[in-house]
């Protein structure tokens, strides 16, 4: 057990860490194992910032007014500020206040299980929509589908992506990012902080590389305006899987999350 001391007016107070959980003196502990969160400004600040950022992004893309990029930037700064402040509070509660007891940690795991389950169902819906259109392009129940697809899949006039080009490259990038974040996880278990930092930096760089390659792929897509719904379907699935897979509230304590998330991208790496 690792022991350290805090100096108080009445003398030193001995504390300890047991399996990553802070052992507080009896008089300092709560009389229950649950964490009653203190009032926080971050939910309302984050909500307002996200709304401002969304309004700025939409008006910027539609060229509504010239100050739209500034509105987007203000919202983005607010979101980043919320992330830094909220994560700082979570770290302080877990590392220094001793609020993350064994019961709270168990509930964190339950929350992560439910989160992953919701992601699974989300992707079930996306793949259901894809395979329903691909396997039944001339379904008589959906009259507009035959007129839109031409009764075949891929639809008439659509040039498909070469699966051995950008899709393969992005799949390899995603698998590599899964490897690096697994390295970070094991380094964390071994208390190798240097290894954690190196692995997480590589993981972030690989994730950014994936997004750049994905943007390049879509920018060179041959899908025309009348196929915009299909293009947005794939784009929305890819972007949502990245954004929603990040556990923004508990990310500093849950290193394996990006591994679970970016692994899901491999399922969408195969294009039409």
Kinemage of the C-alpha trace (Angstrom):
@kinemage 1
@onewidth
@group {chain A} dominant
@subgroup {mainchain}
@vectorlist {calphas} color= white
{ca unk a 1} P 0.000 0.000 0.000
{ca unk a 2} L 1.271 3.433 -0.929
{ca unk a 3} L 1.118 5.845 2.032
{ca unk a 4} L 1.367 9.614 2.079
{ca unk a 5} L 0.442 12.406 4.480
{ca unk a 6} L -1.514 15.634 4.451
{ca unk a 7} L -0.611 18.341 6.940
{ca unk a 8} L -3.515 19.773 8.944
{ca unk a 9} L -3.798 22.049 11.957
{ca unk a 10} L -4.163 19.023 14.235
{ca unk a 11} L -1.129 17.294 12.770
{ca unk a 12} L -0.526 14.897 9.867
{ca unk a 13} L -3.438 12.818 8.571
{ca unk a 14} L -2.334 9.523 7.074
{ca unk a 15} L -3.960 8.405 3.865
{ca unk a 16} L -3.464 5.445 1.609
{ca unk a 17} L -4.319 4.051 -1.808
{ca unk a 18} L -5.830 0.583 -2.066
{ca unk a 19} L -6.334 -0.739 -5.613
{ca unk a 20} L -6.501 2.810 -6.912
{ca unk a 21} L -9.102 3.885 -4.341
{ca unk a 22} L -8.248 6.532 -1.768
{ca unk a 23} L -8.465 5.381 1.842
{ca unk a 24} L -9.681 8.320 3.908
{ca unk a 25} L -9.687 8.650 7.695
{ca unk a 26} L -12.933 7.567 9.337
{ca unk a 27} L -13.912 11.049 10.382
{ca unk a 28} L -13.439 12.316 6.817
{ca unk a 29} L -15.521 9.626 5.086
{ca unk a 30} L -19.156 9.771 4.070
{ca unk a 31} L -21.590 7.454 5.820
{ca unk a 32} L -22.549 5.832 2.493
{ca unk a 33} L -20.778 4.515 -0.597
{ca unk a 34} L -22.508 6.753 -3.118
{ca unk a 35} L -21.287 9.960 -4.669
{ca unk a 36} L -23.701 12.889 -4.373
{ca unk a 37} L -22.389 15.250 -7.026
{ca unk a 38} L -22.008 18.887 -6.006
{ca unk a 39} L -23.852 21.552 -8.048
{ca unk a 40} L -21.875 22.209 -11.211
{ca unk a 41} L -22.100 24.912 -13.888
{ca unk a 42} L -20.701 22.678 -16.616
{ca unk a 43} L -23.935 21.095 -17.929
{ca unk a 44} L -25.590 24.440 -18.678
{ca unk a 45} L -22.347 26.024 -19.899
{ca unk a 46} L -21.654 23.040 -22.149
{ca unk a 47} L -25.216 23.015 -23.506
{ca unk a 48} L -25.158 26.705 -24.384
{ca unk a 49} L -21.709 26.392 -25.957
{ca unk a 50} L -22.747 23.374 -28.033
{ca unk a 51} L -25.872 25.209 -29.215
{ca unk a 52} L -23.859 28.286 -30.207
{ca unk a 53} L -21.317 26.087 -32.008
{ca unk a 54} L -24.084 24.232 -33.890
{ca unk a 55} L -25.785 27.486 -34.933
{ca unk a 56} L -22.441 28.870 -36.068
{ca unk a 57} L -21.606 25.734 -38.059
{ca unk a 58} L -25.012 25.593 -39.781
{ca unk a 59} L -25.075 29.273 -40.679
{ca unk a 60} L -21.462 29.042 -41.863
{ca unk a 61} L -22.209 26.124 -44.194
{ca unk a 62} L -25.280 27.906 -45.562
{ca unk a 63} L -23.447 31.252 -45.863
{ca unk a 64} L -26.213 32.943 -43.880
{ca unk a 65} L -24.107 35.821 -42.611
{ca unk a 66} L -20.429 36.755 -42.607
{ca unk a 67} L -19.970 36.476 -38.824
{ca unk a 68} L -20.939 32.780 -38.792
{ca unk a 69} L -17.305 31.557 -38.453
{ca unk a 70} L -16.872 33.796 -35.411
{ca unk a 71} L -20.031 32.385 -33.825
{ca unk a 72} L -18.765 28.874 -34.491
{ca unk a 73} L -15.388 29.718 -32.973
{ca unk a 74} L -16.961 31.162 -29.822
{ca unk a 75} L -19.051 28.026 -29.389
{ca unk a 76} L -16.052 25.785 -29.987
{ca unk a 77} L -13.998 27.632 -27.377
{ca unk a 78} L -16.870 27.243 -24.917
{ca unk a 79} L -17.089 23.513 -25.567
{ca unk a 80} L -13.338 23.055 -25.104
{ca unk a 81} L -13.434 25.108 -21.911
{ca unk a 82} L -16.305 22.961 -20.615
{ca unk a 83} L -14.405 19.774 -21.412
{ca unk a 84} L -11.289 20.957 -19.574
{ca unk a 85} L -13.222 22.197 -16.533
{ca unk a 86} L -15.535 19.189 -16.278
{ca unk a 87} L -12.748 16.663 -16.661
{ca unk a 88} L -10.731 18.555 -14.080
{ca unk a 89} L -13.608 18.262 -11.609
{ca unk a 90} L -13.964 14.530 -12.286
{ca unk a 91} L -10.235 13.971 -11.763
{ca unk a 92} L -10.340 15.973 -8.545
{ca unk a 93} L -13.318 13.990 -7.231
{ca unk a 94} L -11.721 10.652 -8.043
{ca unk a 95} L -8.083 11.285 -7.212
{ca unk a 96} L -8.176 13.719 -4.297
{ca unk a 97} L -11.671 13.766 -2.778
{ca unk a 98} L -12.088 9.993 -2.658
{ca unk a 99} L -15.633 10.173 -4.068
{ca unk a 100} L -15.211 7.257 -6.478
{ca unk a 101} L -15.759 4.394 -4.050
{ca unk a 102} L -16.012 0.768 -5.126
{ca unk a 103} L -19.781 1.125 -5.509
{ca unk a 104} L -19.369 4.219 -7.680
{ca unk a 105} L -16.748 2.456 -9.794
{ca unk a 106} L -19.137 -0.468 -10.262
{ca unk a 107} L -21.839 1.924 -11.424
{ca unk a 108} L -19.352 3.468 -13.858
{ca unk a 109} L -18.909 0.014 -15.362
{ca unk a 110} L -22.677 -0.463 -15.586
{ca unk a 111} L -22.926 2.881 -17.349
{ca unk a 112} L -20.222 1.888 -19.814
{ca unk a 113} L -22.006 -1.403 -20.546
{ca unk a 114} L -25.253 0.456 -21.269
{ca unk a 115} L -23.360 2.950 -23.421
{ca unk a 116} L -21.802 0.176 -25.521
{ca unk a 117} L -25.213 -1.515 -25.819
{ca unk a 118} L -26.717 1.719 -27.159
{ca unk a 119} L -23.872 1.976 -29.679
{ca unk a 120} L -24.501 -1.577 -30.828
{ca unk a 121} L -28.176 -0.829 -31.419
{ca unk a 122} L -27.305 2.402 -33.218
{ca unk a 123} L -25.086 0.552 -35.680
{ca unk a 124} L -27.665 -2.201 -36.058
{ca unk a 125} L -30.036 0.490 -37.347
{ca unk a 126} L -27.440 1.857 -39.783
{ca unk a 127} L -26.493 -1.534 -41.176
{ca unk a 128} L -30.144 -2.556 -41.342
{ca unk a 129} L -30.829 0.494 -43.532
{ca unk a 130} L -27.836 -0.322 -45.740
{ca unk a 131} L -28.514 -4.019 -46.247
{ca unk a 132} L -32.250 -3.438 -46.646
{ca unk a 133} L -31.494 -1.168 -49.605
{ca unk a 134} L -28.670 -3.342 -50.988
{ca unk a 135} L -30.511 -6.675 -50.819
{ca unk a 136} L -33.902 -5.373 -51.929
{ca unk a 137} L -33.238 -2.506 -54.377
{ca unk a 138} L -36.475 -3.220 -56.275
{ca unk a 139} L -38.742 -3.911 -53.323
{ca unk a 140} L -42.337 -3.416 -54.592
{ca unk a 141} L -43.396 -2.251 -51.138
{ca unk a 142} L -41.170 0.822 -51.536
{ca unk a 143} L -42.153 2.158 -54.942
{ca unk a 144} L -39.765 5.105 -54.808
{ca unk a 145} L -36.815 2.777 -54.202
{ca unk a 146} L -36.951 1.219 -57.668
{ca unk a 147} L -37.182 4.625 -59.306
{ca unk a 148} L -34.286 5.886 -57.236
{ca unk a 149} L -31.950 2.876 -57.460
{ca unk a 150} L -32.962 1.671 -60.893
{ca unk a 151} L -33.844 -1.737 -59.438
{ca unk a 152} L -30.188 -2.728 -58.954
{ca unk a 153} L -27.438 -2.340 -56.391
{ca unk a 154} L -25.138 -0.482 -56.598
{ca unk a 155} L -27.563 2.048 -58.086
{ca unk a 156} L -27.241 2.910 -61.745
{ca unk a 157} L -24.701 5.604 -62.446
{ca unk a 158} L -22.761 5.042 -59.234
{ca unk a 159} L -19.061 4.261 -59.475
{ca unk a 160} L -18.066 2.225 -56.431
{ca unk a 161} L -14.951 2.761 -54.331
{ca unk a 162} L -12.028 0.423 -54.778
{ca unk a 163} L -12.047 -1.620 -51.519
{ca unk a 164} L -8.271 -2.135 -51.785
{ca unk a 165} L -7.504 1.577 -51.831
{ca unk a 166} L -8.725 4.125 -49.244
{ca unk a 167} L -11.087 1.722 -47.414
{ca unk a 168} L -8.203 -0.702 -46.819
{ca unk a 169} L -5.915 2.133 -45.716
{ca unk a 170} L -8.453 3.427 -43.229
{ca unk a 171} L -9.124 -0.064 -41.912
{ca unk a 172} L -5.412 -0.529 -41.236
{ca unk a 173} L -5.277 2.873 -39.520
{ca unk a 174} L -8.198 1.909 -37.280
{ca unk a 175} L -6.750 -1.472 -36.372
{ca unk a 176} L -3.434 0.195 -35.554
{ca unk a 177} L -5.183 2.748 -33.330
{ca unk a 178} L -6.856 -0.131 -31.506
{ca unk a 179} L -3.433 -1.654 -30.931
{ca unk a 180} L -1.921 1.570 -29.575
{ca unk a 181} L -4.800 2.245 -27.176
{ca unk a 182} L -4.585 -1.346 -25.926
{ca unk a 183} L -0.910 -0.653 -25.290
{ca unk a 184} L -1.977 2.444 -23.305
{ca unk a 185} L -4.436 0.364 -21.279
{ca unk a 186} L -1.844 -2.232 -20.300
{ca unk a 187} L 0.709 0.482 -19.566
{ca unk a 188} L -1.822 2.081 -17.231
{ca unk a 189} L -2.352 -1.222 -15.430
{ca unk a 190} L 1.415 -1.488 -14.985
{ca unk a 191} L 1.613 2.113 -13.707
{ca unk a 192} L 3.775 3.051 -16.690
{ca unk a 193} L 2.726 6.672 -17.145
{ca unk a 194} L 5.287 7.349 -19.855
{ca unk a 195} L 3.982 4.427 -21.894
{ca unk a 196} L 0.396 5.634 -21.397
{ca unk a 197} L 1.244 9.084 -22.737
{ca unk a 198} L 3.139 7.754 -25.740
{ca unk a 199} L 0.412 5.283 -26.664
{ca unk a 200} L -2.406 7.799 -26.274
{ca unk a 201} L -0.571 10.383 -28.381
{ca unk a 202} L -0.162 7.798 -31.143
{ca unk a 203} L -3.833 6.853 -30.828
{ca unk a 204} L -4.954 10.471 -31.165
{ca unk a 205} L -2.691 10.998 -34.182
{ca unk a 206} L -4.064 7.870 -35.837
{ca unk a 207} L -7.624 9.000 -35.153
{ca unk a 208} L -6.896 12.397 -36.706
{ca unk a 209} L -5.300 10.680 -39.694
{ca unk a 210} L -8.393 8.541 -40.118
{ca unk a 211} L -10.631 11.613 -40.157
{ca unk a 212} L -8.409 13.327 -42.746
{ca unk a 213} L -8.402 10.287 -45.031
{ca unk a 214} L -12.168 9.983 -44.608
{ca unk a 215} L -12.658 13.641 -45.539
{ca unk a 216} L -10.439 13.171 -48.604
{ca unk a 217} L -12.436 10.101 -49.605
{ca unk a 218} L -15.789 11.860 -49.411
{ca unk a 219} L -14.504 14.981 -51.119
{ca unk a 220} L -13.524 12.836 -54.121
{ca unk a 221} L -16.715 10.828 -54.101
{ca unk a 222} L -18.564 10.570 -57.407
{ca unk a 223} L -21.945 10.555 -55.660
{ca unk a 224} L -24.028 13.353 -57.117
{ca unk a 225} L -26.674 15.500 -55.468
{ca unk a 226} L -29.508 13.056 -56.014
{ca unk a 227} L -27.519 10.477 -54.051
{ca unk a 228} L -26.875 12.952 -51.255
{ca unk a 229} L -29.079 11.005 -48.834
{ca unk a 230} L -26.882 7.946 -49.304
{ca unk a 231} L -23.686 9.962 -48.925
{ca unk a 232} L -25.002 11.603 -45.765
{ca unk a 233} L -26.027 8.195 -44.435
{ca unk a 234} L -22.440 6.942 -44.603
{ca unk a 235} L -20.931 10.229 -43.454
{ca unk a 236} L -23.308 10.528 -40.516
{ca unk a 237} L -22.569 6.983 -39.415
{ca unk a 238} L -18.816 7.533 -39.510
{ca unk a 239} L -18.829 10.890 -37.753
{ca unk a 240} L -21.352 9.834 -35.106
{ca unk a 241} L -19.376 6.706 -34.287
{ca unk a 242} L -16.340 8.855 -33.508
{ca unk a 243} L -18.079 11.627 -31.576
{ca unk a 244} L -20.511 9.539 -29.560
{ca unk a 245} L -17.990 6.857 -28.684
{ca unk a 246} L -15.937 9.270 -26.652
{ca unk a 247} L -17.144 9.128 -23.051
{ca unk a 248} L -16.737 12.866 -22.545
{ca unk a 249} L -17.549 12.845 -18.837
{ca unk a 250} L -15.257 10.042 -17.731
{ca unk a 251} L -12.656 9.962 -20.492
{ca unk a 252} L -9.691 10.684 -18.152
{ca unk a 253} L -10.496 7.513 -16.214
{ca unk a 254} L -11.524 5.216 -19.038
{ca unk a 255} L -8.605 4.664 -21.381
{ca unk a 256} L -10.153 1.643 -23.177
{ca unk a 257} L -13.051 3.713 -24.562
{ca unk a 258} L -11.325 4.823 -27.812
{ca unk a 259} L -10.363 1.202 -28.451
{ca unk a 260} L -13.996 0.171 -28.367
{ca unk a 261} L -15.042 3.136 -30.470
{ca unk a 262} L -12.475 3.238 -33.221
{ca unk a 263} L -12.827 -0.508 -33.620
{ca unk a 264} L -16.410 0.158 -34.684
{ca unk a 265} L -15.107 2.275 -37.561
{ca unk a 266} L -13.665 -0.826 -39.152
{ca unk a 267} L -17.211 -1.964 -39.802
{ca unk a 268} L -17.918 1.146 -41.891
{ca unk a 269} L -14.569 1.223 -43.658
{ca unk a 270} L -15.920 -0.858 -46.580
{ca unk a 271} L -17.599 1.484 -48.988
{ca unk a 272} L -20.191 0.981 -51.710
